[in-house]
Amino acid sequence: MEILVFILLFVALLGCVFPIVPGPPIAYLSLVLMHNFTNYSFSLNFLIVMFFIILIITILDYWLQIYGVKRFGGGKKAIKGTTIGLFVGIFILPFGIVLGPFIGAFIGAFLDNKDNSVLSPIKVASGALIGFFGGVFLKIFITFYIIIVAVNKVVNFL
């Protein structure tokens, strides 16, 4: 079972970069498996708090791209473009997940743009890119934390 837990942690780490794989939820699943099916246990409070942190980070991961577009001046078309680009990008791995929201936000912002300038849509699309990397950072941070907790539990148990 321990081997499965560490395989799941590795998959979770990959999932932080490839959104088709939900990294933090898989990392949390590995903690639950460790707790329930091995000699390593965690407090119920820790597992509950981690559940809500994972839930919040999972929601933030998608929200940050849209927030980035809004923050950089994007309107409704840019936000819709970001969302469409995110879903289309999932199927064009590995770069589609980064470029999809960027291109979608760019097209949406360009359609919203009154003066047909390219600079404003690039700025808006950059907000989607910054939001994407913000989400990746959060996912990597929490997944590494879970890996450290799991490894620490095993090392201290020995």
Helices and strands as residue ranges (DSSP letters): H 2-15, H 23-37, H 44-71, H 76-90, H 96-112, H 119-157
